[in-house]
Amino acid sequence: MIETLRKKTRTSYIIRAILTLVIAIGLLVWTKFTIFDVLTGPAKMDISKDPSTYEGKYVTLDVDCLLTDFVEHTTTTTRKYGGKTTTVNGNSYIAFQSVYDYESGMSTWYFYSIYMSKGDQSMMTSRIDAAWEYLNDETGTVAPPEKLPVKGSWTKMDAQIERYFRDTLAEMGVVQDEYNQYYFYTLDTDKLGGVNMFAFWAMNGAALILLLVFVFSVIGCFGNAYMKDINNYLQRDPSASMEAIESDFSGAHVVGGDTWIGKRWTVYRSGTKARILSNKDLIWGYYFRRTGRNSVSEMRLYKTDKTIVHIDMTENETKEALGYYAQEQPHIIVGYSADLEKKWQKDFNGFLDMQYNPNQTRG
């Protein structure tokens, strides 16, 4: 018995370990492993480098100047019974960094986009005003705007955003040349790993849980925790012994590969655990099925202590198991009816008198 249960449990742990590891890695791949960048801190961005080297990465950049907002990002929701609502999520802004070249004595301006949420709109407007006050100053008395540290994902613009970006800069008279470089990238503060913040943390939280399950599954392959319920049963019932259970198990009827119905005990697997029931404590059994989102297919066994045991089984497997109980355990009522349900709930002693008490000396 122990070797049979060990092999089956080890197989369950191995399957669980493989599935959890594959899903966890899939979630990390989906978020581009950005969680490691978040944990180690964003990369300090050098704006003069090839922008593609930072694509998809979590970066930080001290923004020099903000020129204008050029795209408003909204979400439109269609109501079930008609009508629509539009919510503003945030805005894309055009920013630039100025890098001075001491050899040529010229500065190169690098233009790019920043996405900020709606809640930052007032702050961003103030910084745009400060930037233009500085850029339009002819007296040399206006201090340059304070740098704005921004953390986010360096993301390539889609075609539509790029078109708006080009058109807006053209309207402002900025022509791309040696000293005016266009970067068709957005420093997106709303996304990490290509997904929004909520999804990012939810997916990485799920990945962490799955990795923990993977570790415990690997450990479980080499442990004997699956026998805990049987060992606890032996402690509660000194009249039982492992040898007696082993002997009963060896002659038991096997149902569905995971349930063994013997003369004295029923042993079954639930997940990665082995469970044991004393047949003499069982008084009623039937098949239960529920369809829908929370579907259930199980054999329900009722005990003398008024507890109910749920064993996952198909309808055919349950019929087979109940057939063995009907043949070999006459104290167990087999099959469901509303009258039996009512009797169980309203007159428990009367329920016991139906079959259990007249046969209680058996088993």
Disulfide bonds with the S-S distance in Angstrom:
none
